[in-house]
């Protein structure tokens, strides 16, 4: 029996009814006296104090937890056509428990244990549960386990060693460094790394130096709870060095510059009972910069670009070949804030990522987004590129997109956003096609993309959202059908 979208109607009503009922009730509510307001607030304040005491029972110890339930529906986005496993309907249940221990001043130990189980309403398209339906009980993993020293070098430095989350830039611009475990699909995003951050206040500049080693298998560095053999975190073993510098010395302007070195080595992995060679051998060097700022009180901008060099050896037409990498990418965003009662914003966005030119056999022009394989702008399209990138999720390349969006905040914490993008392929030939017949090789238009998102926090501990995306395929593809992604989510944070 299929329970498709069973979360969506309930969540839709829960998201929309409280703000509506509250808005209708407010004009007729009698004014409350100060004593009544104090009496009403006291139980809530007392409960909040008790919760805080429970979460922080000692000055040196604190902890917390969260639980996320998602219902996701995909149509054609992995197969690009109505073939086997084109329709996906699943529930994802992620839980996390985190704790921080501070035995001495300026030192802390941070840890978090995370797990995610899935209920497949349609046959699964990935992992050990491929082509099966039912409950898939996955493993649990420490996705944070790091020691942190603060106030180094006279208060300017922070050093973090161990498993940690690293996002460079701001949430709208996590472009090349955000997710170290792309194959887990937002369940975890960690890096095994050492990070030194230094804030030079005299020159309003922050320096980040990061060294990292990413294992392919979840239990390679730390044991997991339950078997994780069939669930590689990423496609190959990765080591890297990151230097990131941010300067704010100019008025209303931030200038970032960075150098990223990434060293990849192929690994043997087991997925769905089959053992195979995964990933590539590569040495990539990326130089980039970003400028963000305010042009006028209501107008903000962001410009970023990068050049990439090195060598890469991966599978091309059934064989491995090493080629020189010469690639480039960039993106831009312009935001106009109306600053009205609804907090409306309008934006224009663009991005361009080079693809491999089939006429240059000795070179590889595909831009590698490195550790930026996450849904920067689309939950749908990170799966659609699987068919043209050797089976890799979110390996965006050979892409041009241009579009705009609108957002508003009609109630306290509630937000609504709409977006449209026209999508293009710089090269008519897909870079690493898994199924060549899915691509026409006769056009550059990927299609029209639309997105609609509704988010609402019910209270300090419960929030939810509804998310919808659709792409109408263009002449870059053989099939011209529509691709659909729908998601309903509830999240409880403690």
C-alpha positions as CSV (number, residue, x, y, z in Angstrom):
1,X,0.0,0.0,0.0
2,X,1.3,3.4,-0.9
3,X,1.1,6.4,1.5
4,X,2.4,9.0,-1.0
5,X,2.3,12.5,0.2
6,X,0.7,11.4,3.5
7,X,2.7,14.1,5.4
8,X,2.0,16.8,2.9
9,X,-1.7,17.6,3.5
10,X,-1.3,17.5,7.3
11,X,1.8,19.7,7.2
12,X,0.2,22.1,4.7
13,X,-2.7,22.6,7.1
14,X,-0.4,22.9,10.1
15,X,1.7,25.4,8.3
16,X,-1.1,27.6,7.0
17,X,-3.8,27.4,9.7
18,X,-2.0,28.8,12.8
19,X,-0.9,32.1,11.1
20,X,-4.4,32.5,9.6
21,X,-6.3,31.8,12.9
22,X,-3.9,34.0,14.8
23,X,-4.3,36.8,12.4
24,X,-8.1,36.5,12.7
25,X,-8.1,36.3,16.4
26,X,-5.8,39.3,17.1
27,X,-8.2,42.1,16.4
28,X,-11.0,40.8,18.7
29,X,-8.7,39.7,21.6
30,X,-9.3,41.9,24.7
31,X,-6.3,43.8,26.0
32,X,-4.4,42.0,28.7
33,X,-3.3,43.7,31.9
34,X,0.4,43.6,32.9
35,X,-0.5,41.1,35.7
36,X,-2.3,38.8,33.3
37,X,0.6,39.0,30.9
38,X,3.1,38.2,33.6
39,X,0.9,35.3,34.8
40,X,0.7,33.9,31.3
41,X,4.4,34.2,30.7
42,X,5.5,32.6,34.0
43,X,4.7,28.9,33.2
44,X,6.4,29.3,29.8
45,X,9.4,30.9,31.4
46,X,9.6,28.3,34.1
47,X,9.4,25.5,31.5
48,X,12.1,27.2,29.4
49,X,14.3,27.4,32.5
50,X,13.8,23.7,33.3
51,X,14.6,22.7,29.8
52,X,17.8,24.8,29.9
53,X,18.8,23.2,33.1
54,X,18.2,19.8,31.6
55,X,20.3,20.6,28.6
56,X,23.1,22.2,30.6
57,X,23.2,20.3,33.9
58,X,26.7,21.4,34.7
59,X,28.9,24.4,33.7
60,X,31.2,22.1,31.8
61,X,28.6,20.0,30.0
62,X,25.7,20.7,27.6
63,X,23.8,18.6,25.1
64,X,20.9,18.6,22.6
65,X,19.1,16.6,20.0
66,X,16.9,16.9,16.9
67,X,14.7,14.7,14.8
68,X,13.8,15.3,11.1
69,X,11.0,13.5,9.2
70,X,10.8,13.9,5.4
71,X,8.5,12.6,2.8
72,X,10.2,13.0,-0.7
73,X,8.7,12.2,-4.1
74,X,10.8,12.1,-7.3
75,X,9.5,11.6,-10.8
76,X,12.0,11.1,-13.7
77,X,14.7,13.1,-12.1
78,X,17.2,10.2,-11.8
79,X,16.3,8.4,-15.0
80,X,15.4,11.5,-17.1
81,X,12.7,9.3,-18.7
82,X,9.8,7.1,-17.5
83,X,11.8,3.9,-17.3
84,X,12.6,1.5,-14.5
85,X,12.8,3.1,-11.0
86,X,11.8,6.5,-12.5
87,X,9.3,7.1,-9.7
88,X,10.6,7.4,-6.1
89,X,8.5,7.9,-2.9
90,X,10.3,7.6,0.4
91,X,10.3,8.7,4.0
92,X,13.5,9.7,5.7
93,X,13.9,9.8,9.4
94,X,17.1,11.4,10.7
95,X,18.0,11.7,14.4
96,X,21.0,13.4,16.0
97,X,22.3,13.7,19.6
98,X,25.0,16.2,20.3
99,X,27.1,17.1,23.4
100,X,29.8,19.6,24.3
101,X,32.3,19.1,27.2
102,X,34.3,22.1,28.4
103,X,36.8,20.8,31.1
104,X,38.9,23.9,31.1
105,X,38.7,27.5,29.8
106,X,39.1,28.0,26.1
107,X,39.0,24.2,25.3
108,X,36.0,22.1,24.3
109,X,35.2,18.7,23.0
110,X,32.3,18.6,20.6
111,X,30.5,15.4,19.5
112,X,27.4,14.4,17.6
113,X,25.9,11.0,16.8
114,X,23.6,10.8,13.7
115,X,21.5,8.2,12.0
116,X,18.9,8.0,9.3
117,X,16.5,5.3,8.4
118,X,14.3,5.2,5.3
119,X,10.9,3.8,4.3
120,X,10.7,3.2,0.6
121,X,7.2,3.3,-0.8
122,X,8.5,2.6,-4.3
123,X,11.5,0.5,-5.2
124,X,14.7,2.2,-4.2
125,X,17.1,3.5,-6.8
126,X,20.3,3.7,-4.7
127,X,22.4,1.8,-2.1
128,X,22.1,-1.6,-0.6
129,X,18.3,-1.5,-0.8
130,X,18.2,-0.9,-4.6
131,X,15.0,-2.1,-6.3
132,X,13.5,-3.0,-2.9
133,X,10.6,-1.5,-1.0
134,X,10.0,-1.3,2.7
135,X,12.1,-0.2,5.7
136,X,15.8,0.4,5.3
137,X,17.6,0.6,8.6
138,X,20.9,2.3,8.1
139,X,23.9,2.8,10.4
140,X,24.6,5.5,12.9
141,X,27.8,7.6,12.7
142,X,29.7,10.2,14.7
143,X,29.3,13.1,12.3
144,X,31.1,15.5,14.7
145,X,33.9,14.6,17.1
146,X,36.4,17.4,17.4
147,X,38.5,19.2,19.9
148,X,38.5,23.0,19.8
149,X,40.9,25.6,21.3
150,X,39.9,29.3,21.3
151,X,41.6,32.6,22.1
152,X,44.9,31.5,20.7
153,X,47.6,34.1,19.8
154,X,46.3,36.7,22.2
155,X,42.7,36.0,21.5
156,X,42.8,36.1,17.7
157,X,43.0,32.4,16.9
158,X,40.8,29.3,17.0
159,X,42.0,25.8,16.2
160,X,39.7,22.8,15.6
161,X,41.0,19.3,15.2
162,X,38.8,16.3,14.2
163,X,35.4,15.6,12.5
164,X,33.6,18.9,12.0
165,X,31.3,20.8,9.6
166,X,33.0,23.4,7.4
167,X,31.0,25.9,5.3
168,X,33.0,28.8,3.7
169,X,31.2,31.9,2.6
170,X,27.6,32.6,3.6
171,X,24.5,30.3,3.2
172,X,23.7,31.7,-0.2
173,X,27.3,31.3,-1.4
174,X,28.6,27.9,-0.1
175,X,29.9,27.2,-3.5
176,X,33.1,25.0,-3.4
177,X,33.4,24.1,0.3
178,X,30.3,22.8,2.1
179,X,29.8,19.0,2.0
180,X,32.5,16.4,2.6
181,X,30.0,13.5,2.4
182,X,27.9,14.1,-0.7
183,X,26.7,10.5,-1.1
184,X,24.7,10.6,2.2
185,X,22.2,13.2,1.0
186,X,22.2,15.8,3.7
187,X,22.3,13.2,6.5
188,X,25.8,14.3,7.2
189,X,28.2,17.0,5.8
190,X,31.3,16.6,7.9
191,X,35.0,16.9,7.1
192,X,37.9,15.1,8.9
193,X,40.1,18.1,9.2
194,X,42.4,20.4,11.1
195,X,41.3,24.1,10.9
196,X,43.1,27.2,12.1
197,X,41.1,30.5,12.0
198,X,42.8,33.8,12.8
199,X,41.0,37.1,13.1
200,X,43.4,40.0,12.4
201,X,41.2,42.8,13.6
202,X,43.8,45.6,12.9
203,X,43.3,44.9,9.2
204,X,39.7,43.5,9.4
205,X,40.8,40.3,7.8
206,X,40.1,36.6,8.7
207,X,42.4,33.8,7.7
208,X,41.4,30.1,7.5
209,X,43.9,27.4,6.9
210,X,42.4,23.9,6.6
211,X,43.9,20.5,6.0
212,X,41.6,17.5,5.4
213,X,41.4,13.8,4.7
214,X,38.1,12.3,3.6
215,X,37.8,8.5,3.8
216,X,35.5,6.7,1.3
217,X,33.9,4.3,3.8
218,X,32.0,5.5,6.9
219,X,33.9,3.3,9.3
220,X,37.4,3.8,8.0
221,X,38.4,6.3,10.7
222,X,35.8,5.7,13.4
223,X,33.5,2.7,14.0
224,X,29.8,3.0,13.0
225,X,26.8,1.5,14.8
226,X,25.6,-1.1,12.3
227,X,27.0,-2.2,9.0
228,X,28.0,0.7,6.7
229,X,29.9,-1.3,4.0
230,X,27.5,-0.6,1.2
231,X,27.2,3.2,1.8
232,X,30.4,5.1,0.7
233,X,30.5,8.7,1.9
234,X,32.1,10.0,-1.3
235,X,33.4,8.5,-4.5
236,X,37.1,8.4,-3.8
237,X,39.6,9.0,-1.0
238,X,40.2,12.8,-0.8
239,X,42.9,14.9,0.8
240,X,43.1,18.7,0.5
241,X,44.4,22.0,1.7
242,X,42.3,25.1,1.8
243,X,43.5,28.7,2.3
244,X,40.6,31.2,2.6
245,X,41.0,34.9,3.3
246,X,38.1,37.4,4.0
247,X,38.7,41.2,4.2
248,X,36.2,43.9,5.2
249,X,38.4,47.0,5.1
250,X,36.3,48.7,2.4
251,X,33.0,50.2,3.5
252,X,30.0,47.9,2.9
253,X,32.2,45.4,1.1
254,X,33.7,42.0,1.7
255,X,36.5,40.6,-0.5
256,X,37.3,36.9,-0.3
257,X,40.2,35.1,-1.9
258,X,41.0,31.4,-1.8
259,X,43.2,28.6,-2.9
260,X,41.9,25.0,-2.9
261,X,44.1,21.9,-3.5
262,X,42.3,18.6,-3.8
263,X,44.0,15.2,-4.3
264,X,41.8,12.2,-5.2
265,X,42.6,8.5,-5.3
266,X,40.3,5.7,-6.6
267,X,38.9,3.2,-4.1
268,X,37.3,-0.2,-4.3
269,X,33.8,-0.1,-2.8
270,X,30.9,-2.5,-2.4
271,X,27.4,-1.2,-3.3
272,X,24.3,-3.4,-3.6
273,X,26.4,-6.5,-3.3
274,X,28.7,-5.6,-6.2
275,X,32.4,-4.6,-5.8
276,X,33.7,-2.0,-8.1
277,X,36.4,0.6,-8.6
278,X,35.0,4.0,-7.6
279,X,36.1,7.6,-8.2
280,X,39.1,9.0,-10.0
281,X,42.7,9.9,-9.6
282,X,43.2,13.7,-9.7
283,X,45.3,16.6,-8.5
284,X,43.2,19.8,-8.8
285,X,44.3,23.4,-8.0
286,X,41.6,26.0,-7.8
287,X,42.2,29.8,-7.4
288,X,39.2,32.0,-6.8
289,X,37.8,35.2,-5.4
290,X,34.5,36.7,-4.4
291,X,33.2,40.2,-3.8
292,X,30.0,41.0,-1.9
293,X,28.6,44.3,-0.8
294,X,25.9,46.9,-0.8
295,X,25.4,49.2,-3.8
296,X,22.6,51.2,-2.2
297,X,20.6,50.8,1.0
298,X,18.3,48.2,-0.6
299,X,20.6,46.7,-3.1
300,X,23.2,44.0,-2.4
301,X,25.4,42.0,-4.8
302,X,27.7,39.0,-4.9
303,X,30.2,38.1,-7.6
304,X,32.5,35.0,-7.5
305,X,34.8,33.3,-10.0
306,X,37.4,30.5,-10.1
307,X,40.0,29.0,-12.4
308,X,41.0,25.3,-12.1
309,X,44.1,23.5,-13.2
310,X,45.7,20.1,-12.7
311,X,45.3,16.6,-13.9
312,X,42.5,14.0,-13.7
313,X,42.3,10.3,-14.6
314,X,38.8,9.0,-14.8
315,X,36.6,6.7,-17.0
316,X,36.0,8.0,-20.5
317,X,34.2,5.7,-23.0
318,X,34.9,2.7,-20.8
319,X,38.6,3.3,-20.2
320,X,40.7,5.3,-17.8
321,X,42.7,8.2,-19.2
322,X,44.7,11.0,-17.6
323,X,44.2,14.5,-19.0
324,X,45.2,18.1,-18.2
325,X,42.4,20.0,-16.5
326,X,41.7,23.6,-17.7
327,X,38.3,24.7,-16.3
328,X,36.5,27.7,-14.9
329,X,33.3,28.7,-13.2
330,X,31.5,31.7,-11.8
331,X,28.3,32.9,-10.3
332,X,26.5,36.2,-9.4
333,X,23.6,37.4,-7.4
334,X,21.8,40.7,-7.2
335,X,19.2,41.2,-4.4
336,X,16.8,44.1,-3.9
337,X,15.1,44.4,-0.5
338,X,11.8,46.3,-0.5
339,X,11.9,46.7,3.3
340,X,8.1,46.7,3.5
341,X,5.7,45.0,5.9
342,X,6.2,41.7,4.2
343,X,10.0,41.8,4.0
344,X,9.8,41.2,0.3
345,X,13.0,40.6,-1.7
346,X,13.7,40.3,-5.4
347,X,16.8,38.7,-6.8
348,X,18.6,37.9,-10.1
349,X,21.0,35.0,-10.1
350,X,23.4,33.4,-12.6
351,X,26.0,30.7,-12.7
352,X,28.2,29.2,-15.3
353,X,30.4,26.0,-15.0
354,X,32.5,24.8,-17.9
355,X,32.0,21.4,-19.4
356,X,34.4,19.1,-21.2
357,X,34.9,19.9,-24.8
358,X,34.8,16.6,-26.8
359,X,37.1,18.1,-29.5
360,X,40.1,18.4,-27.2
361,X,41.0,14.8,-26.4
362,X,44.1,15.8,-24.5
363,X,42.4,18.2,-22.1
364,X,39.5,18.1,-19.6
365,X,37.6,21.3,-19.4
366,X,35.0,20.1,-16.9
367,X,34.9,22.3,-13.8
368,X,34.9,20.2,-10.6
369,X,32.9,21.8,-7.8
370,X,35.2,20.0,-5.3
371,X,33.4,19.9,-1.9
372,X,30.4,21.9,-3.2
373,X,28.3,18.8,-4.1
374,X,25.1,19.9,-2.3
375,X,21.8,21.5,-3.3
376,X,23.1,25.1,-3.6
377,X,20.1,26.1,-5.7
378,X,18.1,22.9,-6.5
379,X,17.2,19.7,-4.6
380,X,16.0,18.2,-8.0
381,X,18.9,18.9,-10.2
382,X,21.6,17.3,-8.0
383,X,20.0,14.0,-9.0
384,X,19.4,14.8,-12.6
385,X,23.2,15.3,-13.3
386,X,23.9,11.7,-12.2
387,X,23.2,10.5,-15.7
388,X,25.9,12.8,-17.2
389,X,28.6,12.7,-14.6
390,X,29.6,9.1,-14.4
391,X,26.9,8.3,-11.8
392,X,27.8,11.1,-9.3
393,X,25.3,13.0,-7.3
394,X,25.5,16.8,-7.4
395,X,28.6,16.9,-9.6
396,X,27.4,20.0,-11.4
397,X,29.3,21.0,-14.6
398,X,28.6,22.0,-18.2
399,X,26.0,24.4,-16.8
400,X,24.7,27.8,-17.4
401,X,21.7,29.2,-15.5
402,X,20.0,32.6,-15.4
403,X,16.9,33.5,-13.5
404,X,15.2,35.3,-10.7
405,X,13.2,34.9,-7.6
406,X,10.9,36.5,-5.0
407,X,10.5,35.9,-1.3
408,X,8.5,37.3,1.6
409,X,7.9,36.8,5.3
410,X,4.1,37.1,5.9
411,X,4.3,36.1,9.5
412,X,6.7,35.7,12.4
413,X,9.2,33.2,11.1
414,X,7.1,32.2,8.1
415,X,8.7,32.5,4.7
416,X,7.5,32.0,1.1
417,X,9.8,31.9,-1.9
418,X,9.4,31.4,-5.7
419,X,12.2,31.0,-8.2
420,X,12.6,30.4,-12.0
421,X,15.8,29.6,-13.9
422,X,16.5,29.0,-17.6
423,X,19.1,26.2,-17.8
424,X,21.7,25.6,-20.5
425,X,24.5,23.3,-21.4
426,X,27.7,24.9,-22.6
427,X,28.6,21.7,-24.6
428,X,26.0,19.7,-26.4
429,X,27.8,16.5,-25.5
430,X,27.4,15.5,-21.8
431,X,30.7,15.3,-20.0
432,X,30.5,11.7,-18.6
433,X,27.2,10.2,-19.8
434,X,26.1,7.0,-18.1
435,X,23.3,6.4,-20.6
436,X,24.2,8.3,-23.9
437,X,20.8,7.7,-25.4
438,X,19.2,10.1,-22.9
439,X,21.0,13.1,-24.5
440,X,20.2,14.5,-28.0
441,X,23.6,16.0,-28.7
442,X,21.6,18.4,-30.9
443,X,20.8,21.3,-28.5
444,X,22.1,23.3,-25.6
445,X,18.9,24.1,-23.7
446,X,18.4,22.1,-20.6
447,X,15.0,23.5,-19.8
448,X,12.9,25.7,-17.5
449,X,13.3,25.2,-13.8
450,X,10.8,26.5,-11.1
451,X,10.9,26.2,-7.3
452,X,8.3,27.0,-4.6
453,X,9.1,26.8,-0.9
454,X,7.0,27.4,2.2
455,X,8.6,27.4,5.7
456,X,7.0,27.9,9.1
457,X,8.3,27.5,12.7
458,X,5.5,26.4,15.0
459,X,7.5,27.3,18.1
460,X,11.1,27.3,19.3
461,X,11.3,23.5,18.9
462,X,9.1,22.5,16.0
463,X,9.4,23.7,12.4
464,X,8.4,22.4,9.0
465,X,8.4,23.2,5.3
466,X,6.8,22.3,1.9
467,X,9.2,22.2,-1.1
468,X,8.4,21.7,-4.8
469,X,10.6,21.8,-7.9
470,X,9.9,21.1,-11.5
471,X,12.0,21.1,-14.8
472,X,10.5,21.0,-18.3
473,X,13.3,19.3,-20.3
474,X,14.7,21.1,-23.3
475,X,16.5,20.0,-26.5
476,X,19.7,19.0,-24.6
477,X,17.7,15.8,-23.7
478,X,16.2,13.1,-25.8
479,X,13.0,12.9,-23.8
480,X,11.1,16.1,-23.3
481,X,9.1,15.2,-20.3
482,X,8.9,17.0,-16.9
483,X,11.0,16.2,-13.9
484,X,9.4,16.6,-10.5
485,X,10.6,16.9,-6.9
486,X,8.2,17.3,-3.9
487,X,9.1,17.3,-0.2
488,X,7.3,17.8,3.1
489,X,9.3,18.1,6.3
490,X,8.8,18.3,10.1
491,X,11.8,18.9,12.4
492,X,11.9,18.8,16.2
493,X,14.9,20.4,17.9
494,X,15.6,20.0,21.6
